[in-house]
Amino acid sequence: MKYIFVLIVITMASCTSDQTKNSEIIFPSAISNFSSYPKNPVFTGTGTETWDEHIRERGYILREDSTYHLWYTGFRDTAETTLHLGYATSKDGISFTRYEGNPIFAESWVEDMMVVKADSLYYMFAEGKNDVAHLMTSPDRIHWSDHGSLDVRTTNGEKLNAGPYGTPTAWHENNLWYLFYERNDEGIWLATSTDLKTWVNVQDEPVLPKGPEAYDQFGVALNQIIKHEGVYYGYYHGTAFEDWHEWSTNVAASTDLIHWTKYASNPIMKENKSSGILVHDGIQYRLYTMHPEVAVHFPDRKN
């Protein structure tokens, strides 16, 4: 009986420790509960015979100097569809004006992009054709140079086997670059780099797998990382449908960028309001969903 009692105490102590660890991760309402702007969408394809008749998947917004800078993928629904990069700006984040020189980059396929500013340079991580990630840079947000496909390797230094590695999402901190990517939306992997040339997996299994929750059981892909009050929050899209006909926006949290806890109240946006990113407007965070049109959602003050 004595040994049984000790075993029970140890087990209870272990459970208590795990619960304490998990309880350290919180999801503040200001970055997890949103209500949709009643006049959505705020940006769409033209719906006419232009290069950006439609827009696709993740666009990206950075707010700098009181201006919202939007990059988006435009295309026409034709047999020879090519996806190009467009640019638009707004003073209020609601009414956007297309750049008169669009498309700003048409030399190669650009889709599902995100942008990180480091020092005075803008780094764009995007999908190329066949969902292979590539890197572009710009000094001014408009003129971009393509540096080719990313060289991503397994933990033992071998190149990834053939196939897509898309929806690239980058984070830069303490002179280290972090790259989150998906493979066929089966999970989200993480690789790091010091030189932006070679990326090495931190582990060869996903850091954020799909499921077992119903809302993301058939696919996941990360869109953005923010750091809020010392905790990393990753905004990702997931699907509950095997044919991928509908996606949702979800959030997970981490203290080390490797171990993630999904928000118990996911999804935070349903009904194909996906590819979500947060943008701080100077007062609060707004949630923008980018697919299949750009919509804005404000913090839900009722929560």
C-alpha positions as CSV (number, residue, x, y, z in Angstrom):
1,M,0.0,0.0,0.0
2,K,2.9,2.3,0.8
3,Y,4.3,2.0,-2.7
4,I,1.0,2.4,-4.4
5,F,0.4,5.6,-2.5
6,V,3.8,6.9,-3.6
7,L,3.1,6.1,-7.2
8,I,-0.2,7.9,-7.0
9,V,1.4,11.0,-5.5
10,I,4.1,11.0,-8.2
11,T,1.4,10.7,-11.0
12,M,-0.7,13.4,-9.5
13,A,2.3,15.7,-9.2
14,S,3.2,15.1,-12.8
15,C,-0.4,15.9,-13.9
16,T,-0.4,19.0,-11.8
17,S,2.9,20.1,-13.4
18,D,1.5,19.6,-16.9
19,Q,-1.6,21.5,-16.1
20,T,0.4,24.4,-14.6
21,K,2.6,24.5,-17.8
22,N,-0.5,24.6,-20.0
23,S,-2.2,27.2,-17.9
24,E,0.7,29.6,-18.6
25,I,-0.5,29.9,-22.1
26,I,-3.3,32.4,-22.4
27,F,-5.2,33.8,-25.4
28,P,-6.2,37.4,-24.6
29,S,-9.5,38.5,-26.0
30,A,-7.9,41.4,-27.8
31,I,-6.0,39.1,-30.2
32,S,-8.4,36.1,-30.3
33,N,-12.0,37.4,-30.4
34,F,-13.1,39.5,-33.4
35,S,-16.3,40.8,-35.0
36,S,-16.6,41.4,-38.7
37,Y,-16.8,44.9,-40.2
38,P,-20.3,45.2,-41.6
39,K,-19.2,46.7,-44.9
40,N,-16.8,43.9,-45.8
41,P,-15.1,43.1,-48.0
42,V,-12.6,46.0,-48.1
43,F,-10.6,44.7,-51.1
44,T,-11.4,42.3,-53.9
45,G,-10.4,41.4,-57.5
46,T,-11.7,43.8,-60.1
47,G,-14.2,41.3,-61.5
48,T,-13.3,42.6,-64.9
49,E,-10.8,41.6,-67.6
50,T,-7.7,42.8,-65.9
51,W,-4.6,41.0,-64.7
52,D,-6.2,41.0,-61.2
53,E,-9.7,40.0,-62.1
54,H,-9.5,37.7,-59.0
55,I,-7.2,37.7,-56.0
56,R,-6.0,34.5,-54.4
57,E,-5.0,33.1,-51.0
58,R,-2.8,35.0,-48.5
59,G,-2.1,38.6,-49.2
60,Y,-0.2,40.6,-46.6
61,I,-0.5,44.0,-44.9
62,L,2.1,46.1,-43.1
63,R,1.2,49.4,-41.4
64,E,4.0,51.9,-41.5
65,D,4.0,55.7,-41.1
66,S,0.2,55.6,-40.7
67,T,-0.3,53.9,-44.1
68,Y,-1.5,50.4,-44.7
69,H,0.6,48.6,-47.4
70,L,-1.2,45.7,-49.0
71,W,0.4,43.1,-51.3
72,Y,-1.8,40.7,-53.1
73,T,-1.8,38.0,-55.8
74,G,-3.9,38.7,-58.8
75,F,-4.9,36.4,-61.7
76,R,-7.3,35.8,-64.5
77,D,-9.3,32.6,-64.7
78,T,-7.9,31.4,-68.0
79,A,-6.2,28.2,-69.2
80,E,-2.8,30.0,-69.0
81,T,-3.3,31.4,-65.6
82,T,-0.2,33.2,-64.2
83,L,-0.2,34.7,-60.7
84,H,1.4,38.1,-60.3
85,L,2.1,40.5,-57.4
86,G,0.0,43.6,-56.8
87,Y,0.2,46.5,-54.4
88,A,-2.3,48.8,-52.8
89,T,-2.3,51.4,-50.0
90,S,-4.8,52.9,-47.5
91,K,-4.8,55.5,-44.8
92,D,-7.6,53.8,-42.8
93,G,-7.1,50.2,-43.6
94,I,-10.6,50.0,-45.1
95,S,-10.4,52.0,-48.4
96,F,-7.5,50.8,-50.5
97,T,-6.1,52.3,-53.7
98,R,-4.4,50.1,-56.3
99,Y,-0.9,51.2,-57.3
100,E,-1.0,52.6,-60.8
101,G,2.1,50.6,-61.9
102,N,0.5,47.2,-61.1
103,P,1.5,44.5,-61.3
104,I,4.7,45.4,-59.5
105,F,6.3,42.0,-60.2
106,A,5.5,39.8,-63.1
107,E,8.8,38.1,-63.8
108,S,7.9,34.9,-62.0
109,W,5.0,33.3,-60.2
110,V,4.1,35.0,-56.8
111,E,1.5,33.6,-54.6
112,D,0.6,33.3,-50.9
113,M,3.2,35.9,-49.7
114,M,4.1,37.5,-46.5
115,V,6.5,40.3,-45.7
116,V,9.1,40.9,-43.0
117,K,11.0,44.2,-42.6
118,A,14.5,43.9,-41.2
119,D,16.6,47.0,-40.9
120,S,15.8,49.0,-44.1
121,L,15.0,46.0,-46.3
122,Y,11.7,44.2,-47.0
123,Y,11.8,40.4,-47.3
124,M,9.0,38.7,-49.1
125,F,8.5,34.9,-48.6
126,A,6.1,33.6,-51.2
127,E,5.1,30.5,-53.1
128,G,6.3,30.1,-56.6
129,K,4.8,27.7,-59.1
130,N,4.1,24.2,-57.8
131,D,4.0,25.6,-54.2
132,V,7.7,25.9,-53.8
133,A,8.8,28.7,-51.5
134,H,11.1,31.5,-52.7
135,L,12.5,34.7,-51.3
136,M,12.3,38.2,-52.7
137,T,13.7,41.5,-51.4
138,S,12.8,45.2,-51.9
139,P,14.2,48.5,-50.6
140,D,10.9,50.4,-51.2
141,R,8.0,47.9,-51.1
142,I,7.5,48.2,-54.9
143,H,10.6,47.1,-56.7
144,W,11.4,43.5,-56.0
145,S,14.3,41.1,-56.7
146,D,13.7,37.4,-56.8
147,H,16.5,35.3,-55.1
148,G,15.1,31.9,-56.1
149,S,13.7,28.9,-54.3
150,L,14.5,28.4,-50.6
151,D,17.0,25.7,-49.8
152,V,15.3,23.8,-47.0
153,R,17.1,20.8,-45.4
154,T,16.3,18.1,-42.9
155,T,18.0,17.9,-39.5
156,N,20.8,15.8,-41.0
157,G,21.5,18.3,-43.8
158,E,19.8,16.5,-46.6
159,K,17.6,18.5,-49.0
160,L,13.9,18.0,-48.7
161,N,12.5,15.3,-50.9
162,A,10.7,16.5,-54.0
163,G,7.3,18.1,-53.6
164,P,5.8,21.3,-52.4
165,Y,6.9,23.3,-49.4
166,G,4.6,26.3,-49.4
167,T,2.8,29.0,-47.4
168,P,6.2,30.2,-46.1
169,T,5.9,32.3,-43.0
170,A,9.1,34.0,-41.5
171,W,10.0,35.4,-38.1
172,H,13.3,37.2,-37.4
173,E,14.7,37.5,-33.9
174,N,18.2,37.7,-32.3
175,N,19.9,37.4,-35.7
176,L,18.1,34.2,-36.5
177,W,15.5,33.6,-39.1
178,Y,12.7,31.1,-38.6
179,L,10.8,29.7,-41.5
180,F,7.4,27.9,-41.0
181,Y,6.2,26.0,-44.1
182,E,3.6,23.3,-45.0
183,R,3.9,20.3,-47.2
184,N,0.5,19.4,-48.9
185,D,-1.1,21.1,-45.8
186,E,-0.3,18.0,-43.8
187,G,1.3,20.0,-41.0
188,I,3.5,23.0,-40.3
189,W,7.3,22.5,-40.1
190,L,10.0,24.9,-38.8
191,A,13.5,25.5,-40.2
192,T,16.0,28.1,-39.2
193,S,18.8,30.1,-40.9
194,T,21.4,32.6,-40.1
195,D,22.1,33.6,-43.7
196,L,18.8,33.3,-45.6
197,K,20.5,30.8,-47.9
198,T,20.3,27.4,-46.2
199,W,17.4,26.5,-43.9
200,V,17.7,23.5,-41.5
201,N,14.7,21.8,-39.8
202,V,14.6,22.1,-36.1
203,Q,12.9,18.7,-36.2
204,D,11.7,16.5,-39.1
205,E,8.2,16.3,-37.7
206,P,5.7,19.1,-37.8
207,V,5.8,21.6,-35.0
208,L,2.0,22.1,-35.5
209,P,0.3,19.0,-36.9
210,K,-3.2,19.0,-38.4
211,G,-6.0,17.7,-36.1
212,P,-7.0,15.8,-34.0
213,E,-9.4,18.7,-33.7
214,A,-12.3,18.5,-36.2
215,Y,-11.8,22.1,-37.5
216,D,-8.3,21.5,-38.8
217,Q,-8.2,17.7,-39.3
218,F,-7.7,17.8,-43.1
219,G,-5.1,20.6,-43.5
220,V,-3.2,23.4,-41.8
221,A,-0.9,26.2,-43.0
222,L,0.6,29.1,-41.0
223,N,0.1,32.7,-42.0
224,Q,1.7,34.9,-39.4
225,I,3.6,35.1,-36.1
226,I,3.2,37.9,-33.6
227,K,4.8,38.3,-30.2
228,H,2.4,39.6,-27.6
229,E,3.4,40.1,-23.9
230,G,6.2,37.6,-24.3
231,V,4.2,34.9,-26.0
232,Y,4.3,33.9,-29.7
233,Y,0.9,33.6,-31.4
234,G,0.6,31.9,-34.7
235,Y,-2.4,32.5,-36.9
236,Y,-3.1,29.7,-39.3
237,H,-5.8,28.4,-41.5
238,G,-7.3,24.9,-41.2
239,T,-10.0,22.9,-42.8
240,A,-12.5,20.5,-41.5
241,F,-13.3,19.2,-45.0
242,E,-11.5,16.5,-46.9
243,D,-12.1,18.2,-50.2
244,W,-10.7,21.5,-48.8
245,H,-13.8,23.5,-50.0
246,E,-13.9,25.6,-46.8
247,W,-11.2,27.0,-44.5
248,S,-11.2,28.7,-41.2
249,T,-8.8,31.0,-39.3
250,N,-7.3,29.7,-36.1
251,V,-4.6,30.6,-33.5
252,A,-2.0,28.7,-31.5
253,A,0.5,29.9,-28.9
254,S,4.0,29.1,-28.0
255,T,6.8,30.3,-25.7
256,D,9.7,28.9,-27.8
257,L,8.3,28.7,-31.4
258,I,8.6,24.9,-31.4
259,H,5.9,23.7,-28.9
260,W,2.4,25.0,-29.7
261,T,-0.9,25.0,-27.9
262,K,-4.0,25.5,-30.0
263,Y,-6.7,27.9,-28.8
264,A,-9.6,25.9,-27.2
265,S,-12.1,28.2,-28.9
266,N,-10.8,27.8,-32.4
267,P,-11.8,28.6,-35.1
268,I,-11.8,32.4,-34.5
269,M,-13.2,32.9,-38.0
270,K,-15.3,30.4,-40.1
271,E,-16.9,30.2,-43.5
272,N,-13.8,30.6,-45.6
273,K,-12.7,33.8,-43.8
274,S,-9.1,32.4,-43.9
275,S,-5.5,33.3,-44.4
276,G,-5.8,35.6,-41.4
277,I,-3.2,38.1,-40.2
278,L,-3.2,40.7,-37.4
279,V,-2.3,44.3,-38.0
280,H,-1.9,46.9,-35.2
281,D,-3.7,50.1,-36.1
282,G,-1.9,52.2,-33.5
283,I,-4.6,51.5,-30.8
284,Q,-5.5,47.8,-31.2
285,Y,-5.0,44.8,-33.4
286,R,-7.3,44.2,-36.3
287,L,-7.7,40.8,-37.9
288,Y,-7.6,40.8,-41.7
289,T,-8.7,37.6,-43.6
290,M,-7.3,37.4,-47.1
291,H,-9.1,34.6,-48.9
292,P,-11.0,34.7,-51.1
293,E,-11.3,38.5,-50.5
294,V,-9.9,40.9,-48.0
295,A,-12.1,41.5,-45.0
296,V,-11.4,43.2,-41.7
297,H,-12.5,42.3,-38.2
298,F,-12.3,44.4,-35.1
299,P,-11.8,43.2,-31.5
300,D,-15.1,42.0,-30.0
301,R,-15.7,44.3,-27.1
302,K,-18.5,42.0,-25.8
303,N,-15.9,39.4,-24.8
